Amino acid sequence: MATQSGTATQGAPGAPVAAAPAMDAAASAPVSVRGVRRRAGSAVGAAGVTAAGPHEPGSPAAVAAAAWAVDGDAGRAIRFAVDTAPLLPQPGAGQTPLLFDALASAAAADLTAARVLEAHTDALTILRQARGDTDALGSTGAGTESWGVFAAEGPGVRLSATRGTGAPGDTGWQLDGTKPWCSLAGLLSHALVTAHTTPAGADPGHRRLFAVDLGDPGVRVHEGSWVATGLTQVPSGPVDFSAVPAVPVGDDDWYLSRPGFSWGGIQVAACWWGGAVGVARQLRRAAEGRAPDQIMRAHLGAVDLALLGAGAALFDAATAIDAGEAVGADGVLLAARVRGVVARTVDEVLTRVGHALGPAPLALDARHARRVADLTLYVRQHHAERDDAALGDRVLGEEFPAW
């Protein structure tokens, strides 16, 4: 792989990284999506499945502690994701609430860690669902390999997949063109990438998912395009592909139609929710440390209502996923509703905490300032009124209205 300037880059696993910071026990505590019915210390998941103990690898507490140590560093985040993802439950396998707990706990501690972990976890889930389609890549998704999922589309750019001629040395499929929004493409070792398998303007058009080695010399990352003040260590700019060998993962349109696509969208919302918990903890800490302030307590009470309501929505969604009720159109509608509920909660938490605490923590507390900036950017994966309008269309199309 080359950067825009042609300089080779090296993935974070195995590369030296700075020492991890000391942990803040309160700010790195685990969280649970069990909402208003949550019992402190409960380790029982959906269908009576027992979670890992609080200090066992993969438990929300262990994940939170490891995420805190990332402290916004991309190299540490990739190492954290590679080490942690294999320990987490699979969505739809009876322990989805525990998966959401772990992702939310990571996000409450450090959003860079959660952002990288969620994508890597999603990629491993997709590879498992596709079963066997990536054997030609020589990958199991284990060890030191780090994965991203590049599935966004953008105006003015297109990534095409073409089948080879079958001549000697032909690898089968190759990718050519530009893909936007490729997070950490300059540091990850592999990615799952969607590409068009039909010509531009074809009706119907089709897209297919492919696994690629980001170390291929035909991969060129656009450096310098990421100017965000949030998630600064997770650049998500465009990548050029030139005759890059690619291994199909599923058939045409499988990626977008599989049940796990909707589940992955809810998974991201669990990270947003955890990030909001992290921001809200600053408010709770401030309220605990000063004389009764009714305005601050009003904000705290409203934040509590919003967080617990959104957490309950996530828990309900996790239960539906495990029960096989979040598939097809039902899964798409569920994801739209849960993502909308959580996104509104994030917006409310950011606003109320800002109003209650003023500029001081944004100016003087590096962790809090970074968390607010990271979450403000991350939650905009929900497209606000545009996603609300799309949800409205689906509500009108419900065979059995929910309300």
RANOR-V481620 format. One record per run of one state. SS is the DSSP state (~ for helix, > for strand, _ for the rest). FROM is the first residue (numbers start at 1). LEN is the number of residues. Records with the same first field share a line. If there is no record, write none. Layout:
# RANOR-V481620
SS: FROM-LEN + FROM-LEN
This chain:
# RANOR-V481620
_: 1-1 + 4-4 + 9-26 + 38-6 + 45-1 + 49-1 + 51-9 + 71-3 + 86-10 + 110-1 + 131-4 + 138-9 + 151-8 + 164-9 + 180-10 + 197-10 + 214-5 + 222-17 + 250-4 + 258-1 + 289-5 + 323-5 + 358-2 + 365-1 + 382-3 + 397-7
>: 2-2 + 8-1 + 44-1 + 50-1 + 147-4 + 159-5 + 173-7 + 190-7 + 207-7 + 219-3 + 239-11
~: 35-3 + 46-3 + 60-11 + 74-12 + 96-14 + 111-20 + 135-3 + 254-4 + 259-30 + 294-29 + 328-30 + 360-5 + 366-16 + 385-12
